[in-house]
Every structure is written in C-alpha cells, then in structure tokens.
C-alpha cells in the first residue's frame, strides 16, 4: 500500500514540480512499477476475483489508440500516445490489484480526502494572500482571484475538479446512513466540505461549481421527492447562487470563452463525421481544430480523436464505474455497509466528474486512478459478499452505454447548432 500512498502524493501534491529535493522525480519509472508488481503478486492468490469488464476495456482502449492513431496520423505519434495511456492503465491495475479489502479501500479513500484538504489549505492561503507554498501565485489574466497548483493542476478549472471529486467522497461521511456514521464524524465531514468548498470558490470555476451541485443532487436523488428536502434544497440553492463566483453570472453564448467553446465542439463534430472509426488520432485534436486548441470537453475530445469505437470504450468505462457501484447498497446483495458506502462515494464522484468535464478535458492520471478505485470497490464487494453479482458484459449494458453516448452527442449537437450553452 505504501506505493499507492506515494503515488497519490506525487499525483496530488506534485512535490516533483516545486520541492527542490524531488525535482523531476521519475514517478512513472519507480513508484508505479513497484506498486504494480506488489499488486500482481497479491492478485496471484485469487486471480478470478479481479476479473471485471473494466480490466478488459482498458487493454482494448490501448489497442484502439495504437491502431486508430497509426491509421489517422502515424506510428510514431501512435506509440507516444500509447505509452502515455499505458502508464495510466498501469495505475488502474495497481489500484485494482492492491485494494481488495474494506480496510484497504477505506484507507485509500481517506488518504485521498486528506490530500484534497491539503490542497484546499493551499488554495485558501493563495486566495487570501495571493501566494502559497513553493511561491505559487494566483492565475494571471483575470480581475477576480483564481487559484491554481502545480503540474496537472496548473489551471483553476482542472484544480476545481479535484475539489469536485473530493467533496463527493465526503458527502457519504456527512449524509450517509446513521448506522454507519456518528454525529462527530458528520460534523467533521461537514466542516471539511465547507473548507473544500471555500477553496473551490477561489478557483472561480463555473464548471466545478455546477458539477458539485449536480453531484450533490444525484447523491440525494432518493430524497428529492420528500417535502422537507425540497424546502431545504431550495433554500440551499438560493443561498448557493447568491454566494457563487462572479463569473457564474457571465454564462451565455455571447461571452468570448463560450463562443470559442462552441467553435471547438463544432470542430469535434466535424472530425467525427469525417473519421467515424478512428477519429483524427489520440492527442491530435488541437492540430485539427481551427483555433489550434483542445476541445474543452472530454466527450468532444474523445470522439473527435478516437471516433465511435474509442468513444464507446470511454463511455463503457464510465458506465461500469457508476452502475455496479450504484446498485451495491441493495439489501439482497449483503455487501458490508462500509463497502456499500464506498460505492456511493464512487457514484457521486463520477457523476460530478462527468458534469465537470463538459467544460474541461480531464482524461489524465486522476481519471484512471478513479477508474481503478471504482473497480477496486467492486472487487472488495465481491471479496466480501457471495451475493453481489459480478459485473459483466451484457446486452442491457451495451444498449444503455450506446443510449448515453448518443444522448451526450445529441446535447452537444444542440448546444453547437442551437447556439445554446
């Protein structure tokens, strides 16, 4: 487990980017292979336990990238993209093979929450003083304060996604079943949510704010029909809107960034139309867009670069990460309460992620870490309960995945050609 903790420190805190003693530390060549080896040895004790649709989809995704990008671009480009995604796939398997008991699962989730709160501390410090550890200052070019961090989190929008998924994990501790969490745990969790929320406010990221609201609403979906929830939720929504960053009032199709986004999405649709089977090649979106920018939308970026096959695999990974964790708390499956709670955490995190990546491209190490954590939650459920059904490829799953794919594509087409955003 030590290798997973080290990996998360390098993923979140990024000491290799700002602590002199760790400059350029080769995480991909040290921590990940050692963690993968430890997980592989653990897997040998019961290989069948770790068989999930996701463990098949990841290799298929890699093959699709290699073949599709070779056809659309060239072999050298394809190999470069293949290696980059291969490292992320290694992270996925490192998590799945190492995290297979309730104790290990809870430990990794709590460590992730702790790292999120550390970044919240840095963000609040930066927002209030203009600078945080390592000399990092607020994002330039804006009148309002917009915080950032190092490495993958060097922009306010991508940093905001860390708080989106972090808050989603904390929701279970604050609002999960009473038999699982005591009053002290709930109060601490509420304080942590407020603290991370304050840091998110300083990102001034509209996408992160909206995604968090979507994640919270989905978490409480079973309560939404009750009168008291409607009253409390409506009040909270009004207060939340009043306290939202100033940029939230600027969301309209005439704003420069929104207009630019529409153009990029239009480019992505044209790429899919011209190359439905391969796309333009992984990592090639900006080279084929008129603005020479990425899509600012994970879905557009994915189908523009990978065509329908890659888009299907991407959406299938999201589907299996969500659905088979969502049903985990059904009484007939007899999954231990703490594991079912982790399943609810994964669902809230992925719903928030899916909403936030309508506004930013985030198919990076964080996503594959959470793919792994969602799969590890399912492995843990299988390890603890003989009644929990093993996730499988079924016709029903396939049809739902295709329906979701087409629905998202339809929304994007309406936004582009209906000039709505």
Phi, psi and omega in degrees: 000336181301326181290327176292317179297317178297317179301315181296324176297316179289332179285314185272303188283330176060046180300335179294347181257347185215349177260116186310321183294342184244010181308126175069020181301127186280075181304316185296335184258356183234290187297311184296311179299322180292319177294322178295319179296316179299319179292321180298317179295322178293321181299328184296342180290331181202073188302325184294336182300329190263011180276114180223161174304324182296326181289345173267323183295322181300309176300321177298322179298319179295316179297316179301318180297315182296312183287311183297318181287329175297317180292317185281329183236264178200168186294322180299314177297317181299318180295321179298314179291322179301314181296320180298314180286330177301317179298322178291323175296325176297322176298315178306307183290328177301318180289312184300317186281338181264332187254096186221012176229156179304321181296314180294320180296312180298321181297314181293319179297315180295324177295320177297317177298318179299319178294324177298319180291327175298316178292329175296319177300315179295320181293318179294319176300315180294319181293326183272329184246346182091355182205149176228198185301147179077002179084010180294131180247172182295160182293128184283161172095002180236145175290320180276162179286129175223111185278164179206177177221199186263164172062233182298342186254032185279002176235150181301323183291317180288324175297322180301327181295327176300321179285329176300306183287328178295314177297322178301320178294323183287337182303322181297319179293328182276323190232009178291179181306141183298329182290347182260329187229127180280177183297317181298315179301317181295318181294318178297317180297318178298320178296320179293321178297317178298321180293313178295325178296324177295319177296320178299322178302321182287343174288338183054036182263114179296318181299318180294318179297311181296319181295321178296318177298319178297315179298319180294315179299320179293322179300323182261021186302327181285341181265350191294339181275352183275137184305318183295326179291320179299321180292311181293318180296319178297318178296315180297322180295317179298315179296318180299317179297321180295329183263000183293156177304154183300329182294341180296335181279357185256011184283102175200162187288350180271342179298144186302313182294324178292319179296320178296319180297319179300318179298318181293320179293323176298318177300318180296320177296320179293324177296318179295320180295320182282328184225070186294336184265330184239342190067196181266002179106142181299133179078009186252005185301311185297330180289338182252357178270146183296330181271357182058041179233163173285174193283343187057032178195121183301321185289315178296315179302319185289310182286335176291324183269333189241356181069189182295322180299313179293321178298320179296313181297318180299313181291328177295320177299318177295316182299310182291334176289332184265302192298313186282351167271329181294322183274359187296332184271010175293132185303324184293343181273344175053039175281135179307145186305317183291330177285318176299323176297320176296324176299317177296324176299315181298319180298311180298320180296316182288325176296316176297319178298314182298323178289317184291328183278009165287346186238356182204149177272122182218055174262069186234199183302323181300317181297315182288331172298315181286328170304315179295319182292322177295317178293322178296326176297319178291321176298318179297319177298317178296327180287335186256341186222129176280348183266345179289124184287133179294128175302136183219166171280119177229163177299322180298313178301315182301315182294321178295317180300314179296320179297318179293318176305309183292327178294314179295317177300319179297318178299317181294318179298318179296319179295322181285307187271346174265358179057040178243137177209000000 
